[in-house]
Amino acid sequence: MLVAADKFKGSLTAVQVAERVSAGLRRVVPDVEVEALPVADGGDGTVDAAVAAGFERREVRVAGPLGNEVTAAFALRGDTAVVEMAEASGLQRLPAGVFAPLTASTYGSGELLRAALDAGVRTIVFGVGGSATTDGGAGMLSALGARFLDADGEPVPPGGGGLAEVARADLSGLDPRLGSVDLVLASDVDNPLTGPKGAPAVYGPQKGASPDDVAALDAALSRYVEVLEAALGSRAEYAGSPGAGAAGGIGYGALLLGARFRAGIEVMLDVLGFAPALERAQLVITGEGSLDQQTLHGKAPAGVATAARAAGKEVVAVCGRLALPPEALGRAGIRRAYPLTDAEPDVARCIAEAGPILERVAERIGHDFLT
């Protein structure tokens, strides 16, 4: 048995999901062999998944999205680092109920990348998602040596809103070590930077942006692109590329640095050693908090199921809530889903007591597949 599930956001980490599923299975068959491989798709929880797979956790002090200092982590194994932008610039770094759509900065994410470079890595998997920011990666680039100046030659204010004032970009001071690393942009978001499907329009409201804020951010990011095009020429044309709009446009900044865009779950399965674990498994259990239409568009369970199906392995899923019909699950390669709400109809209780309820759900899987 291989448990390769993502987190149940707000209830259980991916590691805790694996622990609870394993415990439930062992209540049915005490000596069952269960291999746990917590997974992530590049968003929050990516570093934890890498650490669970044997990477070393490294902590550094960096700037949070509002400029206050926070302790953030990246994962290191050999010459490969896994950096999660949400560790520095994620929504979880904001005080409860506080949003800063115009001023939140990715500067700390750049500091995390710099720490990975200091560790001497040759490959950086840069997982992006769950951001509090919409600054097009300007803060990240600034931390790595770029300068964004207004008409008076002064640095523009932090955040996407400040980019409305940018008149000149100077990238001559970018850390030269960036040219010698393989930077992989890992995300499940393929939106462009601006426009009706861009980062401000699609994701800005989730970060507290009003309609006026969305318009202001879109205009500011468009200005930012114009200035970068003047400084860099064709390299700045990445604004329309898939992934440019990921995590408030930090994908655009990463692409400017030469990053390769790959589906986050595909990258993480490679990094975590999923293929050899899959070979050893008879049944794969995946899952996340909500199995819905979003799951089918590059989320971790869909990636796990696709890889497992290609290897001829059967897949079932656990989840908090299920919003996909059986035929959609089947097309995704998932034979059956087991939502917590089947065991406990009270959604509030499912969230509050997710661990014990998940163990009961795993017992059902054990009875259905192991006995």
C-alpha positions as CSV (number, residue, x, y, z in Angstrom):
1,M,0.0,0.0,0.0
2,L,1.3,3.4,-0.9
3,V,-0.3,6.5,0.7
4,A,0.5,9.5,-1.5
5,A,-1.9,12.2,-0.4
6,D,-1.8,16.0,-0.2
7,K,-2.9,18.0,2.9
8,F,-6.4,18.5,4.0
9,K,-6.1,22.3,4.1
10,G,-7.1,23.7,7.5
11,S,-7.3,20.3,9.1
12,L,-4.4,17.9,8.4
13,T,-0.9,18.2,6.9
14,A,0.0,15.7,4.2
15,V,2.2,13.9,6.8
16,Q,-0.8,13.6,9.2
17,V,-3.0,12.3,6.4
18,A,-0.5,9.5,5.7
19,E,-0.3,8.7,9.4
20,R,-4.0,8.5,10.0
21,V,-4.7,6.5,6.8
22,S,-1.9,4.0,7.8
23,A,-3.3,3.7,11.3
24,G,-6.8,3.0,10.0
25,L,-5.5,0.3,7.6
26,R,-3.6,-1.4,10.3
27,R,-6.7,-1.7,12.5
28,V,-8.0,-4.0,9.8
29,V,-4.8,-5.8,8.8
30,P,-2.2,-5.2,11.6
31,D,0.8,-6.4,9.6
32,V,-0.1,-4.6,6.3
33,E,2.9,-2.9,4.7
34,V,2.2,0.7,4.2
35,E,4.6,3.1,2.6
36,A,3.9,6.8,3.2
37,L,4.9,9.4,0.7
38,P,3.2,12.8,1.5
39,V,2.9,14.8,-1.7
40,A,2.4,18.5,-2.7
41,D,1.9,20.3,-5.9
42,G,4.2,23.3,-5.3
43,G,1.9,25.2,-3.0
44,D,2.0,25.4,0.8
45,G,3.2,22.2,2.3
46,T,5.7,21.5,-0.4
47,V,8.8,21.9,1.9
48,D,7.1,19.6,4.5
49,A,6.6,16.9,1.8
50,A,10.2,17.1,0.8
51,V,11.4,16.9,4.4
52,A,9.2,13.8,4.9
53,A,10.9,12.3,1.9
54,G,14.3,12.7,3.4
55,F,15.4,16.2,2.6
56,E,17.0,18.3,5.3
57,R,15.0,21.3,6.6
58,R,16.9,24.6,6.6
59,E,15.5,27.6,8.3
60,V,16.4,31.3,7.6
61,R,15.1,34.6,8.7
62,V,13.5,36.5,5.8
63,A,11.1,39.3,5.1
64,G,7.4,38.3,5.3
65,P,4.9,39.8,2.8
66,L,4.5,42.9,4.9
67,G,8.2,43.4,5.5
68,N,8.3,42.0,9.0
69,E,10.9,39.3,9.7
70,V,9.7,35.7,9.7
71,T,11.4,32.3,10.0
72,A,11.0,30.4,6.7
73,A,12.3,27.0,5.6
74,F,13.5,25.4,2.4
75,A,14.5,21.7,1.9
76,L,17.9,20.5,0.8
77,R,19.2,17.2,-0.4
78,G,22.6,16.9,-2.1
79,D,22.7,19.7,-4.7
80,T,18.9,20.1,-5.0
81,A,16.8,22.5,-3.0
82,V,13.1,22.8,-2.7
83,V,12.0,26.3,-2.1
84,E,8.3,27.1,-1.3
85,M,7.4,30.8,-1.9
86,A,4.5,30.5,0.6
87,E,7.0,29.9,3.4
88,A,8.0,33.6,3.0
89,S,5.3,35.3,1.1
90,G,2.2,33.2,1.7
91,L,-1.2,34.1,2.9
92,Q,-0.5,32.3,6.2
93,R,2.2,34.9,6.9
94,L,-0.5,37.6,7.2
95,P,-2.3,38.3,10.5
96,A,-5.7,36.7,10.7
97,G,-8.2,38.7,8.7
98,V,-5.6,41.0,7.3
99,F,-4.9,41.4,3.5
100,A,-2.5,43.7,1.7
101,P,-3.3,43.2,-2.0
102,L,-1.4,46.4,-3.1
103,T,1.6,46.3,-0.8
104,A,2.4,42.7,-0.1
105,S,5.9,41.8,-1.4
106,T,7.7,38.7,-2.5
107,Y,11.1,40.0,-1.3
108,G,11.3,37.2,1.3
109,S,10.9,34.6,-1.5
110,G,14.0,36.1,-3.2
111,E,15.8,35.8,0.1
112,L,14.9,32.1,0.3
113,L,16.2,31.6,-3.2
114,R,19.4,33.4,-2.2
115,A,19.8,31.1,0.8
116,A,19.5,28.1,-1.5
117,L,22.2,29.5,-3.7
118,D,24.4,30.0,-0.6
119,A,24.0,26.3,0.1
120,G,25.7,25.6,-3.2
121,V,22.8,23.9,-5.0
122,R,22.7,23.1,-8.7
123,T,18.9,22.6,-9.0
124,I,16.2,24.7,-7.3
125,V,12.6,23.5,-7.5
126,F,10.6,26.7,-6.8
127,G,7.1,25.8,-5.7
128,V,4.7,28.7,-6.0
129,G,1.2,28.9,-4.7
130,G,-0.8,30.2,-1.8
131,S,0.7,33.7,-2.1
132,A,-0.4,36.9,-0.3
133,T,1.2,38.9,-3.1
134,T,0.5,40.3,-6.6
135,D,3.8,42.0,-7.4
136,G,4.9,40.1,-10.5
137,G,7.9,38.8,-8.6
138,A,9.4,42.3,-8.4
139,G,10.2,41.9,-4.7
140,M,11.8,38.5,-5.3
141,L,14.0,40.0,-8.1
142,S,14.9,43.0,-5.8
143,A,16.2,40.6,-3.2
144,L,18.3,38.9,-5.8
145,G,19.9,42.2,-6.9
146,A,17.5,43.9,-9.3
147,R,16.4,47.5,-8.9
148,F,13.1,49.1,-9.8
149,L,13.2,52.9,-9.9
150,D,10.7,55.7,-10.3
151,A,11.1,58.8,-12.5
152,D,13.3,60.4,-9.8
153,G,15.6,57.4,-9.6
154,E,14.2,56.3,-6.2
155,P,13.2,52.7,-5.5
156,V,9.4,52.1,-6.0
157,P,7.3,51.1,-3.0
158,P,6.9,47.4,-2.3
159,G,4.0,45.4,-3.7
160,G,2.1,45.4,-6.9
161,G,0.6,48.8,-6.3
162,G,4.0,50.4,-6.2
163,L,4.8,49.2,-9.7
164,A,2.5,51.9,-11.1
165,E,5.4,54.2,-10.4
166,V,8.2,52.2,-12.1
167,A,10.1,54.0,-14.8
168,R,13.3,52.0,-15.1
169,A,14.5,48.5,-14.3
170,D,18.2,47.7,-13.6
171,L,18.9,44.0,-13.6
172,S,22.7,44.3,-13.9
173,G,23.1,43.5,-10.3
174,L,21.2,40.2,-10.3
175,D,23.1,37.4,-8.5
176,P,25.4,35.8,-11.1
177,R,24.9,32.4,-9.5
178,L,21.4,32.3,-11.0
179,G,23.0,31.6,-14.4
180,S,24.5,28.3,-13.2
181,V,21.5,26.7,-11.6
182,D,18.6,24.8,-13.1
183,L,15.6,26.7,-11.8
184,V,12.3,24.8,-12.1
185,L,9.0,26.8,-11.7
186,A,6.7,24.3,-10.1
187,S,3.0,25.3,-10.2
188,D,-0.5,24.1,-11.1
189,V,-1.4,27.5,-12.4
190,D,-0.9,28.3,-16.1
191,N,-2.5,31.8,-16.2
192,P,-0.8,34.7,-17.9
193,L,0.4,37.7,-15.9
194,T,-2.3,40.3,-16.9
195,G,-5.6,40.6,-18.6
196,P,-9.0,38.9,-17.9
197,K,-7.3,35.6,-17.0
198,G,-4.3,37.2,-15.4
199,A,-3.1,37.1,-11.8
200,P,-4.9,40.2,-10.5
201,A,-8.3,39.4,-12.1
202,V,-8.4,35.7,-11.3
203,Y,-6.6,35.5,-7.9
204,G,-6.5,39.1,-6.6
205,P,-10.0,38.8,-4.9
206,Q,-8.7,35.8,-2.9
207,K,-6.1,38.1,-1.5
208,G,-8.4,40.9,-0.5
209,A,-8.4,42.9,-3.8
210,S,-11.4,45.0,-4.5
211,P,-12.5,45.5,-8.2
212,D,-10.6,48.9,-8.1
213,D,-7.6,47.1,-6.6
214,V,-7.7,44.5,-9.4
215,A,-7.8,47.2,-12.1
216,A,-4.9,49.1,-10.4
217,L,-2.8,46.0,-10.1
218,D,-3.4,44.9,-13.7
219,A,-2.4,48.4,-14.9
220,A,0.7,48.4,-12.6
221,L,1.8,45.0,-13.8
222,S,1.3,46.0,-17.4
223,R,3.6,49.1,-16.7
224,Y,6.1,46.8,-15.1
225,V,6.2,44.6,-18.2
226,E,6.7,47.6,-20.4
227,V,9.7,48.8,-18.4
228,L,11.2,45.3,-18.3
229,E,10.7,45.0,-22.1
230,A,12.7,48.2,-22.5
231,A,15.4,46.8,-20.3
232,L,15.5,43.3,-21.5
233,G,13.9,43.1,-25.0
234,S,12.4,39.8,-25.9
235,R,13.1,38.1,-22.6
236,A,10.3,40.2,-21.0
237,E,7.7,38.7,-23.4
238,Y,7.1,35.9,-20.8
239,A,4.1,37.9,-19.5
240,G,1.8,35.9,-21.7
241,S,3.5,32.5,-21.1
242,P,1.8,29.7,-19.1
243,G,2.7,30.1,-15.5
244,A,3.6,33.8,-15.6
245,G,0.5,34.6,-13.5
246,A,1.3,31.9,-10.9
247,A,1.4,33.1,-7.2
248,G,0.6,36.8,-8.0
249,G,2.9,36.9,-11.0
250,I,6.0,35.5,-9.2
251,G,6.0,33.0,-12.1
252,Y,6.8,35.9,-14.5
253,G,9.8,36.9,-12.4
254,A,11.0,33.3,-12.2
255,L,10.7,32.9,-16.0
256,L,12.7,36.1,-16.4
257,L,15.5,34.3,-14.5
258,G,15.4,31.5,-16.9
259,A,13.1,29.1,-15.0
260,R,11.5,26.1,-16.7
261,F,7.8,25.9,-16.1
262,R,6.5,22.4,-15.1
263,A,3.3,21.1,-13.5
264,G,4.0,21.3,-9.8
265,I,2.9,17.7,-9.0
266,E,5.0,16.2,-11.8
267,V,8.1,18.0,-10.5
268,M,7.4,17.0,-6.9
269,L,6.7,13.3,-7.8
270,D,10.1,13.2,-9.5
271,V,11.9,14.9,-6.5
272,L,10.1,12.8,-3.9
273,G,11.0,9.5,-5.5
274,F,7.4,8.5,-6.4
275,A,8.3,6.1,-9.3
276,P,10.2,3.6,-7.2
277,A,7.6,3.7,-4.4
278,L,4.9,3.1,-7.0
279,E,6.7,0.0,-8.3
280,R,6.5,-1.5,-4.8
281,A,2.8,-0.7,-4.3
282,Q,-0.3,-2.9,-5.0
283,L,-2.8,-0.1,-4.2
284,V,-2.3,3.7,-4.1
285,I,-4.3,5.9,-1.8
286,T,-4.2,9.6,-2.7
287,G,-6.4,12.5,-1.8
288,E,-6.7,16.1,-0.5
289,G,-9.2,18.2,1.4
290,S,-11.7,18.7,-1.4
291,L,-12.0,16.6,-4.5
292,D,-13.6,18.9,-7.1
293,Q,-13.1,20.3,-10.5
294,Q,-9.9,22.1,-9.5
295,T,-8.5,18.7,-8.6
296,L,-8.6,17.7,-12.2
297,H,-6.5,20.6,-13.3
298,G,-3.1,19.7,-12.1
299,K,-3.7,19.1,-8.4
300,A,-1.7,16.5,-6.5
301,P,-4.4,13.6,-6.5
302,A,-4.8,13.9,-10.3
303,G,-1.1,13.8,-10.8
304,V,-0.7,10.8,-8.6
305,A,-3.6,9.0,-10.3
306,T,-2.2,9.7,-13.7
307,A,1.2,8.3,-12.9
308,A,-0.3,5.3,-11.1
309,R,-2.7,4.5,-14.0
310,A,0.3,4.6,-16.4
311,A,2.0,2.0,-14.2
312,G,-1.1,-0.2,-14.1
313,K,-1.8,0.4,-10.4
314,E,-5.2,0.9,-8.8
315,V,-6.0,4.2,-7.1
316,V,-8.5,5.2,-4.5
317,A,-8.8,8.6,-2.8
318,V,-9.6,10.1,0.5
319,C,-11.0,13.6,0.9
320,G,-12.9,15.9,3.2
321,R,-15.6,16.5,0.7
322,L,-16.4,15.0,-2.7
323,A,-17.7,17.2,-5.5
324,L,-16.9,14.9,-8.5
325,P,-19.2,12.3,-9.9
326,P,-17.9,8.7,-10.3
327,E,-17.4,9.1,-14.1
328,A,-15.1,12.1,-13.5
329,L,-13.2,10.2,-10.9
330,G,-12.8,7.3,-13.3
331,R,-11.5,9.5,-16.1
332,A,-8.9,10.8,-13.7
333,G,-7.8,7.3,-12.9
334,I,-9.4,7.1,-9.4
335,R,-11.5,4.0,-8.9
336,R,-13.3,5.2,-5.8
337,A,-13.3,8.2,-3.4
338,Y,-13.9,8.0,0.3
339,P,-15.0,11.4,1.7
340,L,-15.1,12.1,5.4
341,T,-18.6,13.3,5.1
342,D,-19.7,9.7,4.4
343,A,-18.6,8.8,7.9
344,E,-19.6,12.0,9.5
345,P,-22.3,14.2,7.8
346,D,-21.6,17.2,10.0
347,V,-19.0,19.2,8.0
348,A,-17.9,21.3,11.0
349,R,-17.1,18.1,12.9
350,C,-15.3,16.7,9.8
351,I,-13.0,19.7,9.9
352,A,-12.5,19.7,13.7
353,E,-12.0,16.0,14.1
354,A,-10.5,15.2,10.7
355,G,-7.9,12.8,12.1
356,P,-10.0,10.3,13.9
357,I,-12.7,10.4,11.2
358,L,-10.0,9.8,8.5
359,E,-8.9,6.7,10.4
360,R,-12.4,5.3,10.3
361,V,-12.6,6.0,6.6
362,A,-9.3,4.2,6.1
363,E,-10.7,1.2,8.0
364,R,-13.4,1.0,5.3
365,I,-10.7,1.0,2.6
366,G,-9.0,-1.8,4.5
367,H,-12.2,-3.8,4.5
368,D,-12.9,-3.1,0.9
369,F,-9.4,-3.9,-0.5
370,L,-7.4,-5.9,2.1
371,T,-9.9,-8.5,3.4
